[in-house]
Amino acid sequence: MKRMIQFLAILFVSVLQAQFGFPQVNPLTVTVKNELDIARPSETVVLTMKSMPISDWKRIHVTEPGSGKELVTQAIDIDGDGAMDLFLFQSDFKAGETKHFAIKGGDAKVPSKDQFKAYGRFVRERYDDFAWENDRIAHRMYGKALETWQAEPLTSSTVDVWTKRVRRLVINDWYMMDNYHTDMGEGGDFYSAGTSRGCGGNGIWENGKLFVSRNFVDTKVIANGPIRVVFELTYEPWNVNGRMISEVKRVTLDAGQNFDHFESFYKTAQQGDINCAIGIKKNEGSTVLSNRKDGWLRTWEPLQKGSSGNLGCGIIVDPGLLVDVTEADGNYLVVAKAPAGQPAAYYAGFGWDRSGDFTNMSEWETYLQQFAKRVRSPLKISISPQ
């Protein structure tokens, strides 16, 4: 009878483990090393769910070394098959620092509202905007309905920017109030992107000409915080020098960072490499500087709407894929190769001198230079049993 009770107890625990994801293996130590000689604030550590001790990501707890502080986490189903693929958390790293994070199972947890630092959504009520943000910056891009809006029609695949003074998420409030062109102490929309590339919009570069798509026609949100927002925009085929090309653009933005990661997946009947041109609008009073060796371009300019301060935009590409730095159609452009079968990938972002993060052009340039180093030197991550 005693053996039967023990067997039933073991069976009961096994069922709980299988159904609810209670830990079935020993806790893990995740060792993360920053090999650069610069600090890396708000760095995202990305693990695969396959490497985790339990299957239910809400029961995975990550603690910071030393303090034992529990960190906010996020899991992402990147391929849409219903199973989580990636597991994320963030930490700050000093120059050359190595940290050892503890991962173990426990009670289920759900992030609180104030822990969400990245978010995006389709805004049908504003003629098909897609808006997204983190705790430092905000953007929007334009959908099909805006092309035929009677009040102010606009056909453009530009990237618009909204400047923020606050760390909290604001886009829902700003759309609700519908007064985001006025700074009420939180920032606002002081940038006019129009039909330009704005701050990081792209197109196809062929025979010295820029070919750009119209407004997006479909959206898909893949992940929506608390750490990372990922979404895709679909564009109808457009004529590029006699051939039709379609695009699905994937955008990723992490909390605590001023740069988005853009990936454009192009489809065309003709196979081969594609040259992608990433642009920044050439505004009056802007200064521009490029560094071909490190694959970046930056601008700094006064915002045109009243005394709204100054804005810096930046583009970062793989230096090995950089083709040219040029100008066309009112844009500064970085032209980079997208090898056949691979997306055109780059980083683009901005900084505002009233955000509290940057006070001048030199600080913005330093941030861009250091972010480019971070892109080229990913964190070194290893996992071992405790």
Contacts in CASP RR format, 6 or more apart in sequence:
PFRMAT RR
TARGET T0000
AUTHOR 0000-0000-0000
METHOD contacts of the structure
MODEL  1
MKRMIQFLAILFVSVLQAQFGFPQVNPLTVTVKNELDIARPSETVVLTMK
SMPISDWKRIHVTEPGSGKELVTQAIDIDGDGAMDLFLFQSDFKAGETKH
FAIKGGDAKVPSKDQFKAYGRFVRERYDDFAWENDRIAHRMYGKALETWQ
AEPLTSSTVDVWTKRVRRLVINDWYMMDNYHTDMGEGGDFYSAGTSRGCG
GNGIWENGKLFVSRNFVDTKVIANGPIRVVFELTYEPWNVNGRMISEVKR
VTLDAGQNFDHFESFYKTAQQGDINCAIGIKKNEGSTVLSNRKDGWLRTW
EPLQKGSSGNLGCGIIVDPGLLVDVTEADGNYLVVAKAPAGQPAAYYAGF
GWDRSGDFTNMSEWETYLQQFAKRVRSPLKISISPQ
13 22 0 8 1.000
16 22 0 8 1.000
17 23 0 8 1.000
17 24 0 8 1.000
20 56 0 8 1.000
20 59 0 8 1.000
21 54 0 8 1.000
21 55 0 8 1.000
21 56 0 8 1.000
21 59 0 8 1.000
22 54 0 8 1.000
22 59 0 8 1.000
22 105 0 8 1.000
22 106 0 8 1.000
23 53 0 8 1.000
23 54 0 8 1.000
23 59 0 8 1.000
23 104 0 8 1.000
23 105 0 8 1.000
23 106 0 8 1.000
24 53 0 8 1.000
24 54 0 8 1.000
25 53 0 8 1.000
25 385 0 8 1.000
26 53 0 8 1.000
26 385 0 8 1.000
26 386 0 8 1.000
27 53 0 8 1.000
27 102 0 8 1.000
27 103 0 8 1.000
27 104 0 8 1.000
27 105 0 8 1.000
27 385 0 8 1.000
27 386 0 8 1.000
28 51 0 8 1.000
28 52 0 8 1.000
28 53 0 8 1.000
28 102 0 8 1.000
28 103 0 8 1.000
28 104 0 8 1.000
28 383 0 8 1.000
28 384 0 8 1.000
28 385 0 8 1.000
28 386 0 8 1.000
29 100 0 8 1.000
29 101 0 8 1.000
29 102 0 8 1.000
29 103 0 8 1.000
29 383 0 8 1.000
29 384 0 8 1.000
29 385 0 8 1.000
29 386 0 8 1.000
30 45 0 8 1.000
30 47 0 8 1.000
30 62 0 8 1.000
30 100 0 8 1.000
30 101 0 8 1.000
30 102 0 8 1.000
30 103 0 8 1.000
30 381 0 8 1.000
30 382 0 8 1.000
30 383 0 8 1.000
31 98 0 8 1.000
31 99 0 8 1.000
31 100 0 8 1.000
31 101 0 8 1.000
31 381 0 8 1.000
31 382 0 8 1.000
31 383 0 8 1.000
31 384 0 8 1.000
32 45 0 8 1.000
32 91 0 8 1.000
32 93 0 8 1.000
32 98 0 8 1.000
32 99 0 8 1.000
32 100 0 8 1.000
32 101 0 8 1.000
32 379 0 8 1.000
32 380 0 8 1.000
32 381 0 8 1.000
33 96 0 8 1.000
33 97 0 8 1.000
33 98 0 8 1.000
33 99 0 8 1.000
33 379 0 8 1.000
33 380 0 8 1.000
33 381 0 8 1.000
34 40 0 8 1.000
34 43 0 8 1.000
34 93 0 8 1.000
34 94 0 8 1.000
34 95 0 8 1.000
34 96 0 8 1.000
34 97 0 8 1.000
34 98 0 8 1.000
34 379 0 8 1.000
35 96 0 8 1.000
35 377 0 8 1.000
35 380 0 8 1.000
36 95 0 8 1.000
36 96 0 8 1.000
36 373 0 8 1.000
36 374 0 8 1.000
36 377 0 8 1.000
37 95 0 8 1.000
37 96 0 8 1.000
38 95 0 8 1.000
38 370 0 8 1.000
38 373 0 8 1.000
38 374 0 8 1.000
39 92 0 8 1.000
39 93 0 8 1.000
39 94 0 8 1.000
39 95 0 8 1.000
40 92 0 8 1.000
40 93 0 8 1.000
40 374 0 8 1.000
40 379 0 8 1.000
41 92 0 8 1.000
41 93 0 8 1.000
41 256 0 8 1.000
42 90 0 8 1.000
42 92 0 8 1.000
42 254 0 8 1.000
42 255 0 8 1.000
42 256 0 8 1.000
42 257 0 8 1.000
43 90 0 8 1.000
43 91 0 8 1.000
43 92 0 8 1.000
43 93 0 8 1.000
43 374 0 8 1.000
43 379 0 8 1.000
44 88 0 8 1.000
44 89 0 8 1.000
44 90 0 8 1.000
44 227 0 8 1.000
44 228 0 8 1.000
44 254 0 8 1.000
44 255 0 8 1.000
45 88 0 8 1.000
45 89 0 8 1.000
45 90 0 8 1.000
45 91 0 8 1.000
45 101 0 8 1.000
45 379 0 8 1.000
45 381 0 8 1.000
46 86 0 8 1.000
46 87 0 8 1.000
46 88 0 8 1.000
46 381 0 8 1.000
47 86 0 8 1.000
47 87 0 8 1.000
47 88 0 8 1.000
47 381 0 8 1.000
47 383 0 8 1.000
48 85 0 8 1.000
48 86 0 8 1.000
48 87 0 8 1.000
49 55 0 8 1.000
49 57 0 8 1.000
49 75 0 8 1.000
49 83 0 8 1.000
49 84 0 8 1.000
49 85 0 8 1.000
49 86 0 8 1.000
49 87 0 8 1.000
51 87 0 8 1.000
51 383 0 8 1.000
52 60 0 8 1.000
52 87 0 8 1.000
52 103 0 8 1.000
53 60 0 8 1.000
53 103 0 8 1.000
53 104 0 8 1.000
53 105 0 8 1.000
54 60 0 8 1.000
54 105 0 8 1.000
56 108 0 8 1.000
57 73 0 8 1.000
57 75 0 8 1.000
57 84 0 8 1.000
57 87 0 8 1.000
58 108 0 8 1.000
58 109 0 8 1.000
58 110 0 8 1.000
59 105 0 8 1.000
59 106 0 8 1.000
59 107 0 8 1.000
59 108 0 8 1.000
59 109 0 8 1.000
60 73 0 8 1.000
60 87 0 8 1.000
60 103 0 8 1.000
60 104 0 8 1.000
60 105 0 8 1.000
60 106 0 8 1.000
61 70 0 8 1.000
61 73 0 8 1.000
61 103 0 8 1.000
61 104 0 8 1.000
61 105 0 8 1.000
61 106 0 8 1.000
61 109 0 8 1.000
62 70 0 8 1.000
62 71 0 8 1.000
62 73 0 8 1.000
62 89 0 8 1.000
62 101 0 8 1.000
62 102 0 8 1.000
62 103 0 8 1.000
63 69 0 8 1.000
63 70 0 8 1.000
63 71 0 8 1.000
63 101 0 8 1.000
63 102 0 8 1.000
64 70 0 8 1.000
64 71 0 8 1.000
64 91 0 8 1.000
64 99 0 8 1.000
64 101 0 8 1.000
65 99 0 8 1.000
65 100 0 8 1.000
65 101 0 8 1.000
65 102 0 8 1.000
68 102 0 8 1.000
71 89 0 8 1.000
71 90 0 8 1.000
71 91 0 8 1.000
71 101 0 8 1.000
72 89 0 8 1.000
72 90 0 8 1.000
72 111 0 8 1.000
72 115 0 8 1.000
72 226 0 8 1.000
72 227 0 8 1.000
73 87 0 8 1.000
73 88 0 8 1.000
73 89 0 8 1.000
73 227 0 8 1.000
74 87 0 8 1.000
74 88 0 8 1.000
74 89 0 8 1.000
74 111 0 8 1.000
74 223 0 8 1.000
74 225 0 8 1.000
74 226 0 8 1.000
74 227 0 8 1.000
74 228 0 8 1.000
75 84 0 8 1.000
75 85 0 8 1.000
75 86 0 8 1.000
75 87 0 8 1.000
75 88 0 8 1.000
76 84 0 8 1.000
76 85 0 8 1.000
76 86 0 8 1.000
76 88 0 8 1.000
76 222 0 8 1.000
76 223 0 8 1.000
76 228 0 8 1.000
76 230 0 8 1.000
77 83 0 8 1.000
77 84 0 8 1.000
77 85 0 8 1.000
77 222 0 8 1.000
77 223 0 8 1.000
78 85 0 8 1.000
78 86 0 8 1.000
78 222 0 8 1.000
78 223 0 8 1.000
78 230 0 8 1.000
79 85 0 8 1.000
80 222 0 8 1.000
88 227 0 8 1.000
88 228 0 8 1.000
89 101 0 8 1.000
89 227 0 8 1.000
90 227 0 8 1.000
90 254 0 8 1.000
90 255 0 8 1.000
90 256 0 8 1.000
91 99 0 8 1.000
91 101 0 8 1.000
93 99 0 8 1.000
93 379 0 8 1.000
102 386 0 8 1.000
104 386 0 8 1.000
111 225 0 8 1.000
111 226 0 8 1.000
114 168 0 8 1.000
115 226 0 8 1.000
116 169 0 8 1.000
116 225 0 8 1.000
116 226 0 8 1.000
117 134 0 8 1.000
117 135 0 8 1.000
117 167 0 8 1.000
117 169 0 8 1.000
117 225 0 8 1.000
117 226 0 8 1.000
117 227 0 8 1.000
117 255 0 8 1.000
117 256 0 8 1.000
118 132 0 8 1.000
118 133 0 8 1.000
118 134 0 8 1.000
118 135 0 8 1.000
118 224 0 8 1.000
118 225 0 8 1.000
118 226 0 8 1.000
118 227 0 8 1.000
118 228 0 8 1.000
118 229 0 8 1.000
118 253 0 8 1.000
118 254 0 8 1.000
118 255 0 8 1.000
119 132 0 8 1.000
119 133 0 8 1.000
119 134 0 8 1.000
119 169 0 8 1.000
119 171 0 8 1.000
119 224 0 8 1.000
119 225 0 8 1.000
119 229 0 8 1.000
120 130 0 8 1.000
120 131 0 8 1.000
120 132 0 8 1.000
120 133 0 8 1.000
120 171 0 8 1.000
120 221 0 8 1.000
120 224 0 8 1.000
120 229 0 8 1.000
120 231 0 8 1.000
121 130 0 8 1.000
121 131 0 8 1.000
121 132 0 8 1.000
121 171 0 8 1.000
121 172 0 8 1.000
121 221 0 8 1.000
121 224 0 8 1.000
122 128 0 8 1.000
122 129 0 8 1.000
122 130 0 8 1.000
122 219 0 8 1.000
122 221 0 8 1.000
123 129 0 8 1.000
123 130 0 8 1.000
123 131 0 8 1.000
123 140 0 8 1.000
123 175 0 8 1.000
124 145 0 8 1.000
125 175 0 8 1.000
126 175 0 8 1.000
127 142 0 8 1.000
127 143 0 8 1.000
127 145 0 8 1.000
127 146 0 8 1.000
127 149 0 8 1.000
128 142 0 8 1.000
128 143 0 8 1.000
128 144 0 8 1.000
128 145 0 8 1.000
128 146 0 8 1.000
128 215 0 8 1.000
128 216 0 8 1.000
129 140 0 8 1.000
129 141 0 8 1.000
129 142 0 8 1.000
129 143 0 8 1.000
129 146 0 8 1.000
130 140 0 8 1.000
130 141 0 8 1.000
130 143 0 8 1.000
130 216 0 8 1.000
130 219 0 8 1.000
130 231 0 8 1.000
130 233 0 8 1.000
131 138 0 8 1.000
131 139 0 8 1.000
131 140 0 8 1.000
131 162 0 8 1.000
131 171 0 8 1.000
131 175 0 8 1.000
132 138 0 8 1.000
132 139 0 8 1.000
132 140 0 8 1.000
132 171 0 8 1.000
132 229 0 8 1.000
132 231 0 8 1.000
132 251 0 8 1.000
132 253 0 8 1.000
133 139 0 8 1.000
133 162 0 8 1.000
133 164 0 8 1.000
133 169 0 8 1.000
133 170 0 8 1.000
133 171 0 8 1.000
133 229 0 8 1.000
133 253 0 8 1.000
134 229 0 8 1.000
134 253 0 8 1.000
134 254 0 8 1.000
134 255 0 8 1.000
134 256 0 8 1.000
134 257 0 8 1.000
135 167 0 8 1.000
135 168 0 8 1.000
135 169 0 8 1.000
135 255 0 8 1.000
135 256 0 8 1.000
136 164 0 8 1.000
136 167 0 8 1.000
136 256 0 8 1.000
136 257 0 8 1.000
136 258 0 8 1.000
136 355 0 8 1.000
136 357 0 8 1.000
137 161 0 8 1.000
137 162 0 8 1.000
137 163 0 8 1.000
137 164 0 8 1.000
137 253 0 8 1.000
137 258 0 8 1.000
137 349 0 8 1.000
137 350 0 8 1.000
137 351 0 8 1.000
138 161 0 8 1.000
138 162 0 8 1.000
138 163 0 8 1.000
138 164 0 8 1.000
138 170 0 8 1.000
138 171 0 8 1.000
139 159 0 8 1.000
139 160 0 8 1.000
139 161 0 8 1.000
139 162 0 8 1.000
139 199 0 8 1.000
139 260 0 8 1.000
140 160 0 8 1.000
140 162 0 8 1.000
140 171 0 8 1.000
141 157 0 8 1.000
141 158 0 8 1.000
141 159 0 8 1.000
141 160 0 8 1.000
141 216 0 8 1.000
141 233 0 8 1.000
142 154 0 8 1.000
142 156 0 8 1.000
142 157 0 8 1.000
142 158 0 8 1.000
142 160 0 8 1.000
142 215 0 8 1.000
142 216 0 8 1.000
143 215 0 8 1.000
143 216 0 8 1.000
143 217 0 8 1.000
144 215 0 8 1.000
144 216 0 8 1.000
144 217 0 8 1.000
146 153 0 8 1.000
146 154 0 8 1.000
146 155 0 8 1.000
146 215 0 8 1.000
147 153 0 8 1.000
147 154 0 8 1.000
147 155 0 8 1.000
147 214 0 8 1.000
147 215 0 8 1.000
154 194 0 8 1.000
154 195 0 8 1.000
154 215 0 8 1.000
155 195 0 8 1.000
155 214 0 8 1.000
155 215 0 8 1.000
156 193 0 8 1.000
156 194 0 8 1.000
156 195 0 8 1.000
156 196 0 8 1.000
156 214 0 8 1.000
156 215 0 8 1.000
157 201 0 8 1.000
157 203 0 8 1.000
157 212 0 8 1.000
157 213 0 8 1.000
157 214 0 8 1.000
157 215 0 8 1.000
157 216 0 8 1.000
157 235 0 8 1.000
158 193 0 8 1.000
158 194 0 8 1.000
158 195 0 8 1.000
158 196 0 8 1.000
158 197 0 8 1.000
158 198 0 8 1.000
158 201 0 8 1.000
158 281 0 8 1.000
159 193 0 8 1.000
159 197 0 8 1.000
159 198 0 8 1.000
159 199 0 8 1.000
159 200 0 8 1.000
159 201 0 8 1.000
159 348 0 8 1.000
160 189 0 8 1.000
160 191 0 8 1.000
160 193 0 8 1.000
160 194 0 8 1.000
160 198 0 8 1.000
160 199 0 8 1.000
161 191 0 8 1.000
161 193 0 8 1.000
161 198 0 8 1.000
161 199 0 8 1.000
161 311 0 8 1.000
161 313 0 8 1.000
161 349 0 8 1.000
161 350 0 8 1.000
162 170 0 8 1.000
162 171 0 8 1.000
162 174 0 8 1.000
162 180 0 8 1.000
162 187 0 8 1.000
162 188 0 8 1.000
162 189 0 8 1.000
162 191 0 8 1.000
163 187 0 8 1.000
163 188 0 8 1.000
163 189 0 8 1.000
163 190 0 8 1.000
163 191 0 8 1.000
163 303 0 8 1.000
163 308 0 8 1.000
163 311 0 8 1.000
163 350 0 8 1.000
163 351 0 8 1.000
163 352 0 8 1.000
163 354 0 8 1.000
163 355 0 8 1.000
164 170 0 8 1.000
164 186 0 8 1.000
164 187 0 8 1.000
164 188 0 8 1.000
164 352 0 8 1.000
164 355 0 8 1.000
165 183 0 8 1.000
165 185 0 8 1.000
165 186 0 8 1.000
165 187 0 8 1.000
165 354 0 8 1.000
165 355 0 8 1.000
165 356 0 8 1.000
166 185 0 8 1.000
166 186 0 8 1.000
166 187 0 8 1.000
170 186 0 8 1.000
174 180 0 8 1.000
174 186 0 8 1.000
174 188 0 8 1.000
174 189 0 8 1.000
180 188 0 8 1.000
180 189 0 8 1.000
181 188 0 8 1.000
181 189 0 8 1.000
181 190 0 8 1.000
181 305 0 8 1.000
182 188 0 8 1.000
183 190 0 8 1.000
183 308 0 8 1.000
187 354 0 8 1.000
190 303 0 8 1.000
190 304 0 8 1.000
190 305 0 8 1.000
190 306 0 8 1.000
190 308 0 8 1.000
190 309 0 8 1.000
190 311 0 8 1.000
191 198 0 8 1.000
191 199 0 8 1.000
191 303 0 8 1.000
191 311 0 8 1.000
192 304 0 8 1.000
192 305 0 8 1.000
193 199 0 8 1.000
193 281 0 8 1.000
194 281 0 8 1.000
196 279 0 8 1.000
196 281 0 8 1.000
196 282 0 8 1.000
196 329 0 8 1.000
196 330 0 8 1.000
196 331 0 8 1.000
197 203 0 8 1.000
197 212 0 8 1.000
197 277 0 8 1.000
197 278 0 8 1.000
197 279 0 8 1.000
197 280 0 8 1.000
197 281 0 8 1.000
197 331 0 8 1.000
197 333 0 8 1.000
198 279 0 8 1.000
198 280 0 8 1.000
198 281 0 8 1.000
198 313 0 8 1.000
198 331 0 8 1.000
199 280 0 8 1.000
199 281 0 8 1.000
199 313 0 8 1.000
199 314 0 8 1.000
199 348 0 8 1.000
199 349 0 8 1.000
199 350 0 8 1.000
200 262 0 8 1.000
200 278 0 8 1.000
200 279 0 8 1.000
200 280 0 8 1.000
200 313 0 8 1.000
200 314 0 8 1.000
200 315 0 8 1.000
200 348 0 8 1.000
200 349 0 8 1.000
201 262 0 8 1.000
201 278 0 8 1.000
201 279 0 8 1.000
201 348 0 8 1.000
202 212 0 8 1.000
202 262 0 8 1.000
202 264 0 8 1.000
202 276 0 8 1.000
202 277 0 8 1.000
202 278 0 8 1.000
202 279 0 8 1.000
202 344 0 8 1.000
202 346 0 8 1.000
203 210 0 8 1.000
203 211 0 8 1.000
203 212 0 8 1.000
203 213 0 8 1.000
203 264 0 8 1.000
203 276 0 8 1.000
203 277 0 8 1.000
203 278 0 8 1.000
204 210 0 8 1.000
204 211 0 8 1.000
204 212 0 8 1.000
204 240 0 8 1.000
204 245 0 8 1.000
204 266 0 8 1.000
204 274 0 8 1.000
204 275 0 8 1.000
204 276 0 8 1.000
204 277 0 8 1.000
205 211 0 8 1.000
205 275 0 8 1.000
205 276 0 8 1.000
205 277 0 8 1.000
205 323 0 8 1.000
205 324 0 8 1.000
205 333 0 8 1.000
205 335 0 8 1.000
206 240 0 8 1.000
206 241 0 8 1.000
206 275 0 8 1.000
207 241 0 8 1.000
208 328 0 8 1.000
209 241 0 8 1.000
209 328 0 8 1.000
210 277 0 8 1.000
210 328 0 8 1.000
210 329 0 8 1.000
210 331 0 8 1.000
210 333 0 8 1.000
211 238 0 8 1.000
211 239 0 8 1.000
211 240 0 8 1.000
211 241 0 8 1.000
211 245 0 8 1.000
212 238 0 8 1.000
213 235 0 8 1.000
213 236 0 8 1.000
213 238 0 8 1.000
213 247 0 8 1.000
214 235 0 8 1.000
214 236 0 8 1.000
214 238 0 8 1.000
215 235 0 8 1.000
216 233 0 8 1.000
216 234 0 8 1.000
216 235 0 8 1.000
216 249 0 8 1.000
217 234 0 8 1.000
217 235 0 8 1.000
217 236 0 8 1.000
218 233 0 8 1.000
218 234 0 8 1.000
219 231 0 8 1.000
219 232 0 8 1.000
219 233 0 8 1.000
219 234 0 8 1.000
220 231 0 8 1.000
220 232 0 8 1.000
220 234 0 8 1.000
221 229 0 8 1.000
221 230 0 8 1.000
221 231 0 8 1.000
222 230 0 8 1.000
222 231 0 8 1.000
222 232 0 8 1.000
222 250 0 8 1.000
223 229 0 8 1.000
223 230 0 8 1.000
225 255 0 8 1.000
226 255 0 8 1.000
227 254 0 8 1.000
227 255 0 8 1.000
228 252 0 8 1.000
228 253 0 8 1.000
228 254 0 8 1.000
228 255 0 8 1.000
229 252 0 8 1.000
229 253 0 8 1.000
230 250 0 8 1.000
230 251 0 8 1.000
230 252 0 8 1.000
231 250 0 8 1.000
231 251 0 8 1.000
232 248 0 8 1.000
232 249 0 8 1.000
232 250 0 8 1.000
232 251 0 8 1.000
233 248 0 8 1.000
233 249 0 8 1.000
233 251 0 8 1.000
234 246 0 8 1.000
234 247 0 8 1.000
234 248 0 8 1.000
234 249 0 8 1.000
235 246 0 8 1.000
235 247 0 8 1.000
235 248 0 8 1.000
235 249 0 8 1.000
236 246 0 8 1.000
237 244 0 8 1.000
237 245 0 8 1.000
237 246 0 8 1.000
237 267 0 8 1.000
238 244 0 8 1.000
238 245 0 8 1.000
238 246 0 8 1.000
240 268 0 8 1.000
243 268 0 8 1.000
243 269 0 8 1.000
243 270 0 8 1.000
244 268 0 8 1.000
244 269 0 8 1.000
245 266 0 8 1.000
245 267 0 8 1.000
245 268 0 8 1.000
245 274 0 8 1.000
246 266 0 8 1.000
246 267 0 8 1.000
246 268 0 8 1.000
247 264 0 8 1.000
247 265 0 8 1.000
247 266 0 8 1.000
247 267 0 8 1.000
248 264 0 8 1.000
248 265 0 8 1.000
249 262 0 8 1.000
249 263 0 8 1.000
249 264 0 8 1.000
249 265 0 8 1.000
250 262 0 8 1.000
250 263 0 8 1.000
250 264 0 8 1.000
250 265 0 8 1.000
250 343 0 8 1.000
251 260 0 8 1.000
251 261 0 8 1.000
251 262 0 8 1.000
251 263 0 8 1.000
252 260 0 8 1.000
252 261 0 8 1.000
252 263 0 8 1.000
253 260 0 8 1.000
253 261 0 8 1.000
257 371 0 8 1.000
258 349 0 8 1.000
258 350 0 8 1.000
258 351 0 8 1.000
258 357 0 8 1.000
258 367 0 8 1.000
258 371 0 8 1.000
259 314 0 8 1.000
259 316 0 8 1.000
259 347 0 8 1.000
259 348 0 8 1.000
259 349 0 8 1.000
259 371 0 8 1.000
260 347 0 8 1.000
260 348 0 8 1.000
260 349 0 8 1.000
261 345 0 8 1.000
261 346 0 8 1.000
261 347 0 8 1.000
262 278 0 8 1.000
262 344 0 8 1.000
262 345 0 8 1.000
262 346 0 8 1.000
262 347 0 8 1.000
262 348 0 8 1.000
263 343 0 8 1.000
263 344 0 8 1.000
263 345 0 8 1.000
264 276 0 8 1.000
264 338 0 8 1.000
264 343 0 8 1.000
264 344 0 8 1.000
264 345 0 8 1.000
265 343 0 8 1.000
266 274 0 8 1.000
266 338 0 8 1.000
266 343 0 8 1.000
266 344 0 8 1.000
268 274 0 8 1.000
271 340 0 8 1.000
272 340 0 8 1.000
272 341 0 8 1.000
273 337 0 8 1.000
273 338 0 8 1.000
273 339 0 8 1.000
273 340 0 8 1.000
274 337 0 8 1.000
274 338 0 8 1.000
274 340 0 8 1.000
274 344 0 8 1.000
275 323 0 8 1.000
275 335 0 8 1.000
275 336 0 8 1.000
275 337 0 8 1.000
275 338 0 8 1.000
276 335 0 8 1.000
276 336 0 8 1.000
276 337 0 8 1.000
276 338 0 8 1.000
276 344 0 8 1.000
276 346 0 8 1.000
277 328 0 8 1.000
277 333 0 8 1.000
277 334 0 8 1.000
277 335 0 8 1.000
278 315 0 8 1.000
278 317 0 8 1.000
278 333 0 8 1.000
278 334 0 8 1.000
278 335 0 8 1.000
278 336 0 8 1.000
278 346 0 8 1.000
278 348 0 8 1.000
279 315 0 8 1.000
279 331 0 8 1.000
279 332 0 8 1.000
279 333 0 8 1.000
279 334 0 8 1.000
279 348 0 8 1.000
280 288 0 8 1.000
280 297 0 8 1.000
280 299 0 8 1.000
280 313 0 8 1.000
280 314 0 8 1.000
280 315 0 8 1.000
280 331 0 8 1.000
280 332 0 8 1.000
281 330 0 8 1.000
281 331 0 8 1.000
281 332 0 8 1.000
282 288 0 8 1.000
282 327 0 8 1.000
282 330 0 8 1.000
282 331 0 8 1.000
282 332 0 8 1.000
283 299 0 8 1.000
283 301 0 8 1.000
283 304 0 8 1.000
284 301 0 8 1.000
284 304 0 8 1.000
285 301 0 8 1.000
285 302 0 8 1.000
286 299 0 8 1.000
286 300 0 8 1.000
286 301 0 8 1.000
287 299 0 8 1.000
287 300 0 8 1.000
287 301 0 8 1.000
287 361 0 8 1.000
288 297 0 8 1.000
288 298 0 8 1.000
288 299 0 8 1.000
288 332 0 8 1.000
289 297 0 8 1.000
289 298 0 8 1.000
289 365 0 8 1.000
290 296 0 8 1.000
290 297 0 8 1.000
290 298 0 8 1.000
290 325 0 8 1.000
290 334 0 8 1.000
291 297 0 8 1.000
291 369 0 8 1.000
292 319 0 8 1.000
292 322 0 8 1.000
292 325 0 8 1.000
293 319 0 8 1.000
294 319 0 8 1.000
294 369 0 8 1.000
294 372 0 8 1.000
294 373 0 8 1.000
295 316 0 8 1.000
295 317 0 8 1.000
295 318 0 8 1.000
295 319 0 8 1.000
295 322 0 8 1.000
295 334 0 8 1.000
295 372 0 8 1.000
296 314 0 8 1.000
296 315 0 8 1.000
296 316 0 8 1.000
296 317 0 8 1.000
296 334 0 8 1.000
296 368 0 8 1.000
296 369 0 8 1.000
296 372 0 8 1.000
297 314 0 8 1.000
297 315 0 8 1.000
297 325 0 8 1.000
297 332 0 8 1.000
297 334 0 8 1.000
298 312 0 8 1.000
298 313 0 8 1.000
298 314 0 8 1.000
298 315 0 8 1.000
298 364 0 8 1.000
298 365 0 8 1.000
298 368 0 8 1.000
299 312 0 8 1.000
299 313 0 8 1.000
299 314 0 8 1.000
299 332 0 8 1.000
300 310 0 8 1.000
300 311 0 8 1.000
300 312 0 8 1.000
300 361 0 8 1.000
300 364 0 8 1.000
300 365 0 8 1.000
301 310 0 8 1.000
301 311 0 8 1.000
301 312 0 8 1.000
302 309 0 8 1.000
302 310 0 8 1.000
302 311 0 8 1.000
303 309 0 8 1.000
303 310 0 8 1.000
303 311 0 8 1.000
308 354 0 8 1.000
309 352 0 8 1.000
309 353 0 8 1.000
309 354 0 8 1.000
310 352 0 8 1.000
310 353 0 8 1.000
310 360 0 8 1.000
310 361 0 8 1.000
311 350 0 8 1.000
311 351 0 8 1.000
311 352 0 8 1.000
311 353 0 8 1.000
312 350 0 8 1.000
312 351 0 8 1.000
312 352 0 8 1.000
312 358 0 8 1.000
312 361 0 8 1.000
312 364 0 8 1.000
313 348 0 8 1.000
313 349 0 8 1.000
313 350 0 8 1.000
313 351 0 8 1.000
314 348 0 8 1.000
314 349 0 8 1.000
314 350 0 8 1.000
314 368 0 8 1.000
315 334 0 8 1.000
315 346 0 8 1.000
315 347 0 8 1.000
315 348 0 8 1.000
315 349 0 8 1.000
316 346 0 8 1.000
316 347 0 8 1.000
316 348 0 8 1.000
316 368 0 8 1.000
316 371 0 8 1.000
316 372 0 8 1.000
316 375 0 8 1.000
317 334 0 8 1.000
317 336 0 8 1.000
317 345 0 8 1.000
317 346 0 8 1.000
317 347 0 8 1.000
318 336 0 8 1.000
318 345 0 8 1.000
318 346 0 8 1.000
321 336 0 8 1.000
321 337 0 8 1.000
321 338 0 8 1.000
321 339 0 8 1.000
322 334 0 8 1.000
322 335 0 8 1.000
322 336 0 8 1.000
322 337 0 8 1.000
323 335 0 8 1.000
323 336 0 8 1.000
323 337 0 8 1.000
324 333 0 8 1.000
324 334 0 8 1.000
324 335 0 8 1.000
325 332 0 8 1.000
325 333 0 8 1.000
325 334 0 8 1.000
325 335 0 8 1.000
326 333 0 8 1.000
326 335 0 8 1.000
327 333 0 8 1.000
334 346 0 8 1.000
336 344 0 8 1.000
336 346 0 8 1.000
338 344 0 8 1.000
338 345 0 8 1.000
347 371 0 8 1.000
347 375 0 8 1.000
351 357 0 8 1.000
351 358 0 8 1.000
351 364 0 8 1.000
351 367 0 8 1.000
352 358 0 8 1.000
353 359 0 8 1.000
353 360 0 8 1.000
353 364 0 8 1.000
357 367 0 8 1.000
358 364 0 8 1.000
358 367 0 8 1.000
END
